[in-house]
Structures are given as C-alpha cells and as structure tokens.
Amino acid sequence: MKALILAGGFGKRLRPFTDDKPKPLLEIAGKPILEWQILWLKKYGIREFVILTGYKKEALIDWASTNSDRLEVNIVYSVENEPMGTGGAIRKVRHFINEDFLVVNGDILTNLDVNMLSSMSIALVPLKSPYGIVEVNGEKVSRFVEKPTLYDHWINAGVYRLSPSVFDYLPEKGDIERTTFPRLAEMGLLRAVKFEKVYWRSIDSVKDMEEAGNEVVNLV
C-alpha cells in the first residue's frame, strides 16, 4: 500500500523557519518531520511513498533523493505548480493509484497503528485542551486540571485510508476536508476509527516544535 504525504503547504505560521524549507523538513529532535513519518509507517509495512509537494519543492526532492536509500523506501513526487488544495493534490495522482492508499498530513507526528484503518476511513484522536480546565461545584472551584484530554470530543488526526473510488468525489482544486469528506459523510460512505491511547501532535507553532522534541524520543 502506498502512502501519500501532503507536503505542499506554505507553513506560514512557522516562519522564519519555513522561509527556506517546507514544513515537513523542519527538524524535530534531529530528524525532519518527514523522516519521523517514514520511520513510523515503515513499522506497518509501508515502503512506497508519494510526496505531494509545491512550496519549496526542490528542497523536498533533494532530501528524498539523498535519503530514500538510507531509509530503504521508494519515494516519488507529484509537483503542483500552483496551490491545488489537499483534494486537488490527491486527485492529481489518481492514475498512479489502483488500490487502497494512505494519506497523511505532512505536519503531524504520531504512532497510531494504520493497520487498524478500514477502507474509506479517517483516524480520530481525542481533543487535548490547549488550556487548563477549572472544574466547578456550584459556586466553588473544586479542582484545576492542566490541559486534559477530552475523550468526549474527537478531532481529525490527518491520517486517512482511502479507496480509488474517492477520486470520483475529489475537486480539481480545494481541500478534501472541506469538500469531499462532508459529502462522503452525508452519503454514509466515510468511516471513523478512534485511537484513544496513542501519541499525536500537529506541528503548528514553535512551541509545538519545542515540546515535540522532548516527546518523540520513543516514538519509533
């Protein structure tokens, strides 16, 4: 099974770190996010990768060509010359896909078991509050809970297992999360797989980079 890595974004919130490289090449604990992802997916038998790239594509292509042999994986590229959105980027490689495939956002770190995903499903993880929670009993504060994980709220983990039938629903331009998934959900064609006790973090800020550097040591 192939894994498509969505790596075309500008990473504006992480400038100046992304001024000269795309977000998947930002280093966390000495390795680029992309390398952490490859090592994670290799544990589950994935050896074929398609990098969907746009912004700073030369840096990604150079890194992959230099490191694919070392990582013992095969990497090919799909280059968009103008932003197409996640849905458009995936649709662009439709002639290269003839079986179920994985799609992974290029800015996440996780160790969830992708073999638990069924066809046409998305991975969900519990929402971790960015703030401490104050619990109240009547008018009195009962306790403080520092940034709890909220198991009654679930978020999109940015990891999907899709079948080739999804190409019938993908836009030429636009994000899969805002176009295709809502439509599939309305039709009852999209499954959800919940992962409760896994590591997951999206790298969206300098603080995320710093905290992830202390967390990923035992990730793979």
C-alpha positions as CSV (number, residue, x, y, z in Angstrom):
1,M,0.0,0.0,0.0
2,K,1.2,3.5,-0.9
3,A,1.3,6.4,1.4
4,L,0.7,9.9,0.1
5,I,2.3,12.7,2.2
6,L,0.6,16.1,1.8
7,A,3.6,18.4,1.7
8,G,2.6,21.4,-0.4
9,G,1.6,24.0,2.2
10,F,3.4,27.2,2.9
11,G,3.8,26.8,6.6
12,K,3.2,30.5,7.2
13,R,2.7,30.2,11.0
14,L,6.2,28.7,11.3
15,R,8.1,31.5,9.6
16,P,11.0,32.3,9.5
17,F,11.8,28.5,9.9
18,T,9.8,27.8,6.7
19,D,11.4,30.6,4.7
20,D,13.9,28.3,3.0
21,K,12.3,24.9,3.5
22,P,8.8,23.3,3.6
23,K,7.3,22.4,6.9
24,P,7.8,18.6,6.5
25,L,11.6,19.2,6.5
26,L,11.6,21.1,9.9
27,E,13.7,19.1,12.3
28,I,12.3,17.7,15.5
29,A,14.9,16.1,17.8
30,G,17.4,16.0,14.9
31,K,15.2,14.5,12.3
32,P,12.8,16.1,9.8
33,I,9.1,15.6,10.3
34,L,9.1,13.6,7.0
35,E,11.7,11.2,8.3
36,W,9.8,10.6,11.5
37,Q,6.7,9.8,9.4
38,I,8.6,7.4,7.1
39,L,10.0,5.6,10.1
40,W,6.5,5.3,11.7
41,L,4.9,4.0,8.5
42,K,7.7,1.5,7.8
43,K,6.7,-0.2,11.1
44,Y,3.4,-1.0,9.5
45,G,4.8,-2.3,6.2
46,I,4.7,0.9,4.1
47,R,7.6,1.2,1.7
48,E,6.1,3.2,-1.1
49,F,5.7,7.0,-0.7
50,V,4.3,9.7,-2.9
51,I,5.2,13.2,-1.8
52,L,2.6,15.8,-2.9
53,T,4.7,18.9,-3.0
54,G,4.5,22.5,-4.1
55,Y,6.2,25.1,-1.9
56,K,10.0,24.7,-1.8
57,K,9.6,21.5,-3.8
58,E,13.3,21.5,-4.7
59,A,14.3,21.1,-1.0
60,L,11.9,18.1,-0.6
61,I,13.0,16.4,-3.8
62,D,16.7,16.9,-2.9
63,W,16.1,15.5,0.6
64,A,14.2,12.5,-0.6
65,S,16.7,11.6,-3.3
66,T,19.5,11.8,-0.8
67,N,17.8,9.8,1.9
68,S,15.5,7.2,0.3
69,D,18.2,4.5,0.0
70,R,19.3,5.1,3.6
71,L,15.7,4.7,4.8
72,E,15.1,1.7,2.4
73,V,12.0,3.2,0.9
74,N,10.9,4.2,-2.6
75,I,9.8,7.9,-2.9
76,V,8.2,9.5,-6.0
77,Y,6.8,13.0,-6.3
78,S,3.8,14.9,-7.6
79,V,4.5,18.6,-8.0
80,E,1.8,21.3,-8.2
81,N,2.9,24.5,-9.9
82,E,0.1,26.4,-8.2
83,P,-1.8,25.6,-4.9
84,M,-4.5,23.0,-5.6
85,G,-5.6,22.2,-2.0
86,T,-5.3,18.8,-0.4
87,G,-8.2,17.4,-2.5
88,G,-6.7,18.7,-5.8
89,A,-3.2,17.4,-4.9
90,I,-4.6,13.9,-4.2
91,R,-6.7,13.9,-7.4
92,K,-3.6,14.8,-9.4
93,V,-2.1,11.3,-8.8
94,R,-5.3,9.3,-9.5
95,H,-3.8,7.5,-12.5
96,F,-1.0,6.2,-10.2
97,I,-3.3,4.6,-7.7
98,N,-5.2,1.3,-8.2
99,E,-5.8,0.1,-4.7
100,D,-6.4,1.4,-1.2
101,F,-3.9,4.0,-0.1
102,L,-3.0,6.1,2.9
103,V,-3.0,9.9,3.1
104,V,-1.0,11.7,5.8
105,N,-0.8,15.4,6.6
106,G,2.9,16.4,6.3
107,D,2.9,18.2,9.6
108,I,1.9,15.5,12.1
109,L,3.8,13.2,14.4
110,T,2.1,10.1,15.7
111,N,2.5,6.4,16.4
112,L,-1.1,5.2,15.7
113,D,-1.5,1.8,14.0
114,V,-2.5,2.5,10.4
115,N,-3.4,-1.2,10.0
116,M,-6.5,-0.6,12.2
117,L,-7.9,1.7,9.5
118,S,-10.5,0.2,7.2
119,S,-11.2,1.3,3.6
120,M,-12.6,4.8,3.3
121,S,-11.9,5.8,6.9
122,I,-10.3,8.6,8.8
123,A,-8.3,8.4,12.1
124,L,-9.7,10.3,15.0
125,V,-7.8,11.2,18.2
126,P,-9.3,12.8,21.4
127,L,-9.0,16.6,21.7
128,K,-6.3,17.7,24.1
129,S,-7.3,21.1,25.6
130,P,-4.7,23.8,25.0
131,Y,-5.8,25.3,28.3
132,G,-6.1,24.2,31.9
133,I,-9.7,23.3,32.9
134,V,-11.4,24.7,36.0
135,E,-14.0,22.3,37.5
136,V,-16.8,24.0,39.5
137,N,-19.2,22.6,42.1
138,G,-21.9,25.2,42.5
139,E,-20.2,28.5,43.1
140,K,-17.0,26.9,44.4
141,V,-13.9,25.8,42.4
142,S,-13.4,22.1,43.1
143,R,-10.2,21.5,41.2
144,F,-7.9,22.5,38.4
145,V,-7.0,20.1,35.6
146,E,-4.0,21.0,33.5
147,K,-4.6,20.6,29.7
148,P,-6.7,17.5,30.0
149,T,-7.5,15.1,27.1
150,L,-11.2,15.4,26.3
151,Y,-12.5,11.9,25.4
152,D,-15.9,13.2,24.6
153,H,-14.5,15.3,21.7
154,W,-12.7,13.9,18.7
155,I,-10.6,15.6,16.1
156,N,-9.4,14.6,12.6
157,A,-5.9,13.1,13.0
158,G,-4.9,13.9,9.4
159,V,-4.4,10.2,8.6
160,Y,-6.8,8.5,6.1
161,R,-7.1,5.2,4.3
162,L,-9.0,5.7,1.1
163,S,-10.0,3.6,-1.9
164,P,-9.7,4.6,-5.5
165,S,-13.4,5.3,-5.5
166,V,-12.6,8.6,-3.6
167,F,-11.3,10.1,-6.9
168,D,-14.9,10.5,-8.1
169,Y,-15.5,12.9,-5.2
170,L,-12.3,14.9,-5.2
171,P,-12.2,18.5,-6.5
172,E,-9.7,19.8,-9.1
173,K,-8.9,22.5,-6.6
174,G,-9.9,22.5,-2.9
175,D,-9.4,20.8,0.4
176,I,-10.5,17.2,0.9
177,E,-11.5,18.1,4.5
178,R,-14.0,20.8,3.3
179,T,-15.3,19.3,0.1
180,T,-15.0,15.5,-0.2
181,F,-15.3,14.4,3.4
182,P,-18.5,16.3,4.2
183,R,-20.1,14.9,1.1
184,L,-19.0,11.3,1.8
185,A,-20.3,11.7,5.4
186,E,-23.7,12.8,4.2
187,M,-23.8,9.7,1.9
188,G,-22.8,7.4,4.8
189,L,-19.6,6.4,3.0
190,L,-17.0,7.6,5.5
191,R,-15.9,5.6,8.5
192,A,-14.2,6.8,11.7
193,V,-11.6,4.9,13.6
194,K,-10.9,6.2,17.1
195,F,-7.4,6.0,18.6
196,E,-7.5,6.7,22.4
197,K,-4.1,5.8,23.7
198,V,-1.7,7.0,21.0
199,Y,0.8,9.8,20.6
200,W,-0.3,12.5,18.3
201,R,0.8,16.1,17.7
202,S,0.4,18.6,14.9
203,I,3.4,20.9,14.4
204,D,1.8,24.3,14.0
205,S,4.0,26.6,16.1
206,V,7.4,27.0,17.5
207,K,6.1,25.8,20.9
208,D,4.9,22.6,19.2
209,M,8.4,22.1,17.7
210,E,10.0,22.5,21.1
211,E,7.6,20.3,23.0
212,A,7.6,17.6,20.3
213,G,11.4,17.5,20.5
214,N,11.1,16.2,24.1
215,E,8.3,13.7,23.2
216,V,9.4,11.9,20.1
217,V,12.4,10.1,21.5
218,N,10.5,6.9,21.9
219,L,8.1,7.4,19.0
220,V,9.6,4.8,16.7
